[in-house]
Amino acid sequence: MQLLENRIIKDGKVFPGNVLKVDSFLNHQLDVDLLDKMGLEMKELFKDSGVTKILTIEASGIGVGCLVARHFNCPLLFAKKSKTLNIKGDVYTSKVESFTHQCTYDIIVSKDFLNENDTVLIVDDFLAKGNALNGLIDIVNQSGAKLAGCGIAIEKGYQGGGDKLRAQGIRVESMAIVEKMDDKTGKIIFRR
């Protein structure tokens, strides 16, 4: 998606350790118009998949997920990173290792909101090694729901997570795939 690539070049910042900071428009402060256009693009890509639920992980995936859910006219469900007092009953759980936070945590989804009658599109802001997506896919599999695929705002292609998922037969559509970044020059190269 050229619009997103242009915005990454304009406002993204590259930091040591392969960190791409896009918090001015994607995952801290949100450019809702841009997210809406991304949501429409994801709807177009997955329109024939029978999607009944959008699934993401808190917190950064929620913004993108909301706009995708709006275009699919279906609920957004997000996996929580810790069980809270207001989650009662049975839950699906999976372990996720966070590249950004350098820790492992359990993600939780209430069984009240996901079951074998659902067709799920997983949505997230970033795809690096694929750990979050693998955890969400595990939850979809536990529920018996059908996986339509994964819609990603920014994929770090050089970290291989998307390629591994695609090799498993999972449909992954990314709005922008970063092939290479240089923290010294700030240069970002996208996969074509």
C-alpha positions in Angstrom: 0.0 0.0 0.0 1.8 3.0 -1.3 0.0 5.4 1.1 1.4 3.6 4.1 4.9 3.2 2.6 4.9 7.0 2.0 3.9 7.7 5.5 6.5 5.4 7.0 9.2 7.2 4.9 7.9 10.6 6.0 7.2 10.0 9.7 8.8 6.7 10.6 12.1 6.7 12.6 14.7 3.9 12.5 16.5 3.1 15.7 19.3 0.6 16.6 18.2 -3.0 17.0 15.9 -2.9 14.0 13.3 -0.8 15.7 10.9 1.1 13.4 9.1 3.8 15.4 5.8 4.7 13.8 4.0 5.9 17.0 3.1 9.3 15.5 0.5 7.6 13.3 0.0 3.9 13.9 0.4 2.7 17.5 0.5 5.5 20.0 -1.1 8.5 18.2 -3.5 7.2 15.5 -4.1 8.6 12.1 -7.7 7.4 11.9 -8.0 8.4 8.2 -5.0 6.3 7.3 -6.2 3.4 9.4 -9.6 3.6 7.7 -8.0 3.3 4.3 -6.0 0.3 5.5 -9.1 -1.3 6.9 -10.8 -0.8 3.5 -7.8 -2.4 1.7 -7.9 -5.4 4.1 -11.6 -5.7 3.5 -11.0 -5.8 -0.3 -8.2 -8.4 0.1 -10.3 -10.7 2.3 -13.8 -9.9 1.1 -14.5 -13.4 -0.1 -13.3 -15.2 3.0 -16.6 -15.1 5.0 -15.0 -13.2 7.9 -17.2 -13.0 11.0 -14.6 -11.8 13.6 -11.5 -9.8 13.6 -8.9 -10.9 16.2 -6.0 -8.9 17.4 -3.8 -8.6 20.5 -3.8 -5.7 23.0 -2.8 -3.0 22.8 -1.3 -1.8 19.5 -3.4 -4.0 17.3 -6.6 -2.6 18.5 -6.5 0.6 16.5 -6.0 -1.2 13.2 -8.4 -3.9 14.2 -11.2 -1.5 14.9 -11.1 0.0 11.4 -10.9 -3.4 9.7 -13.8 -4.6 11.8 -15.8 -1.5 10.7 -15.4 -2.4 7.1 -16.3 -6.1 7.7 -19.2 -5.0 9.8 -18.3 -7.6 12.4 -16.9 -7.6 16.0 -13.3 -7.0 16.9 -12.0 -9.3 19.6 -8.7 -8.8 21.2 -6.5 -11.1 23.2 -5.7 -9.8 26.6 -2.2 -10.1 28.0 -3.4 -10.9 31.5 -6.5 -12.2 33.1 -8.6 -9.6 34.7 -11.4 -9.9 37.2 -14.1 -9.2 34.6 -13.1 -12.3 32.6 -15.2 -15.1 34.0 -15.4 -18.7 32.9 -13.3 -20.6 30.4 -10.6 -19.0 28.3 -8.3 -20.0 25.5 -4.7 -19.2 26.3 -1.4 -19.3 24.4 2.1 -18.1 25.2 3.7 -15.3 23.2 7.2 -14.1 23.2 7.3 -10.4 22.5 10.1 -9.1 20.3 9.4 -5.5 21.4 9.1 -6.0 25.1 11.6 -8.9 25.3 9.4 -11.1 27.5 7.0 -14.0 27.3 3.4 -13.6 28.4 0.1 -15.5 28.3 -2.6 -14.2 26.0 -6.2 -14.9 26.9 -9.5 -14.9 24.9 -12.8 -15.7 26.5 -14.5 -18.8 25.1 -17.8 -16.7 25.2 -16.6 -14.8 22.1 -14.9 -17.3 19.8 -16.1 -20.7 18.6 -16.3 -23.1 15.7 -18.9 -21.0 13.9 -16.5 -18.2 13.4 -14.2 -17.3 10.5 -11.4 -15.2 11.8 -9.2 -12.6 10.3 -6.2 -11.9 12.5 -5.0 -8.3 12.4 -2.0 -6.6 13.9 0.1 -3.5 13.5 3.5 -5.3 13.1 4.8 -8.7 12.1 8.4 -9.4 12.9 9.2 -13.0 13.8 5.5 -14.1 13.9 5.3 -14.9 17.6 2.1 -12.9 18.3 0.5 -14.2 15.2 1.4 -17.8 16.1 -0.2 -17.3 19.5 -3.4 -15.9 18.0 -3.5 -18.7 15.4 -3.1 -21.2 18.3 -6.2 -19.6 19.9 -8.2 -19.8 16.7 -7.3 -23.5 16.4 -8.2 -24.2 20.0 -11.7 -22.6 19.4 -12.3 -24.7 16.3 -12.9 -21.5 14.2 -11.7 -21.2 10.6 -8.7 -19.0 9.9 -9.2 -16.6 7.0 -5.7 -15.3 7.2 -3.7 -12.5 8.7 -3.8 -8.8 7.8 -0.7 -6.8 8.9 0.0 -3.1 8.7 3.8 -3.3 8.6 5.8 -6.5 8.2 9.5 -6.7 8.9 10.3 -9.0 5.9 14.0 -9.4 6.9 12.9 -11.1 10.2 11.2 -13.9 8.3 8.0 -14.3 10.4 5.7 -13.7 7.4 7.6 -16.0 5.1 7.4 -18.8 7.7 3.6 -18.4 8.1 3.2 -18.3 4.3 5.2 -21.5 4.0 2.7 -23.2 6.3 -0.1 -22.3 3.9 -1.4 -19.3 6.0 -2.5 -16.4 4.0 -0.6 -13.2 5.1 -1.4 -9.9 3.6 0.8 -6.9 4.6 0.1 -3.3 3.8 3.9 -2.6 3.8 6.8 -5.0 3.9 10.1 -3.5 5.1 13.0 -5.4 3.5 15.9 -3.4 5.1 16.4 -0.5 7.4 19.5 1.5 8.3 19.5 3.3 11.7 22.5 5.5 10.7 20.9 6.9 7.6 17.2 6.4 8.4 16.8 4.7 5.0 14.0 2.2 4.6 13.7 -0.2 1.7 10.4 -2.0 0.9 9.9 -5.4 -0.6 8.4 -5.2 -4.1 
